[in-house]
Amino acid sequence: MTMDVMEIQEIIPHRFPFLLLDRVTEITPNESLTGYKNVTIGDQVFQGHFPGHPIYPGVMILEGMAQAGGILAFKSMDMTKEEAANKVVYFMSIDKAKFRAPVKPGDKLEYQISVIKHKGAIWMLDGKAYVDGNLVSQAELKAMVVDK
């Protein structure tokens, strides 16, 4: 199953400039999701991080993982579009975050999210981010799906 940006926006509330996932290329409910963001010099964050030496902020990489994890959680729960419209994913913790290499304009940032465990509305996820097959960041994410 793949999802374009319009389908992504049907699930999570984020919008430009804070929608950090361009496409989902693969999703296996209750197991894993792969998606990506094309990092461009036009991303507003580069106006201040850092002028003359643009580096995509680690916190934005983590937020992209979180958005991908939210999609995985929603797609794993058996909800109608109407039910999903009344829910939101809140992230409870981000643990063991590591940044291994800088991400720069022109990079395709690929997210690979997998379920560590899931109980009720609580999800524990393993997030990894790659550029050209090289691991650039990783973290464990904990989230809860709640009513708006």
N, C-alpha and C positions, 0 to 999 in steps of 0.2 A: 504494500500500500504506500502510495506517495501522496504528498500534500503540497500544494503551492501556497503562496503567501495569503491568498484570499481565503483558503480553507483554514489556514493557521489562525487568521483573525476571527474566524467563526468560533474558535475554541478558547483562545486566551484574549484578555482585554487590551494587551499592549498595542500601541500604534507608533508610527514614526514620530520622533526619532528613537523611541525606546523599544521598538520591535526588533529583536536581535536574532531572528531566525528567518531565513529566506525560503527554505524548502526543507521538507522532510522527504528523505529518499527511501527510507525503509522503516517499517514499524511492525513489531510483533507484540500484540497486547500482552501485558503482564510479564514481558521479558525485556525488550530492548527497543531503542529508537536510534536512527542515524539521520542527521540533518546537517545543514550548513548555513553559514552566513558568509557572504562575499564582503570582505573588508575593503572599503574604498577610501580614498583621500577625501571624498565628499562627506564622510561620516562626521557629524558635528563635533564629536569628541576630540577630533584632531586639531580643532582651533586652539585648544589649550593643553594638549597632552601629546607631544611637546612640540611647540612651534620650531620648525627647522630640523626636528628629529622625531617624526611621528611614530609613536608606539601605541598600539591598542591596549587600553587599560585592563589589567587583570580582573578588576571587579566587573567589567563588561563581559569578559569571557565567562565568569561565574554566573552572571545574570543570564547569558545565552544558554548555559547548561540548565539553569533553573527553568527557563521558558520551555526548553525541549523536554525536561522532566515533567513539567505540568501537562504538556500535550500527551506524553506517554501515560500519565495517570488518568487523564480524562478518557483517552481512547481505550484504556484497559477496563474502565468501569462501564457497566451496561446501562447507559443513560440515553434518553431521548435528547434531541437538540434543545427542547424546552426545559428539561430538567438540568441539562448542562448550563443553560443560560442563567440559571439561578445559583450557580456554584462558582467558586473561585479557589485557586490554589494558593495557600500561604506557605512560605518556606520558614521552617522552624529552626534549622541550623545548617551550616555549611562547615564541614570538618575536613581535616587533612588536606587543605588546599595547598597545591604546589604549582609553581610557575617555572617551567623548564627552559623556555626560549621566548624571545619577543615575537609578537605578531605585528605585522606592518601592513600598510596599504598595499593592495594587490593580492594579499593572501586569501585563500579560500579556507575558512575556519570550519573544520568538520567536527561536529559533536557526536559522540557515541555515549548513549545513556543506557544503563542496564539496571534492572531491579535487583536490589540486594535482598529486600524483604518487603512485604506488604501485609498490613493487617487493618481491616476496616478502611477508615479514611486516611490512615497514616502510610506514607511511602518512604522507604529508604532507598536511595539511588546512588549508583556509582557513575560519576561523570568524567569523561575524558574528552580533551580537545586536541585535534591534530591539524597540522599544516603540512601538506605534501607527504603524508604518512608518518611524520615525526610528532611525537607527543609534546605538546607545548604547555598543557595544563591538566590538572586532575583534581577531583574533590569528591567527598561523600556529601550528599544532599539529603535532608529530611524535610518532608512536606506533608501538609494536611489539606484535604479537600473539604471545604466548608461552605455553608450557605452564605450568600451575599448579605 
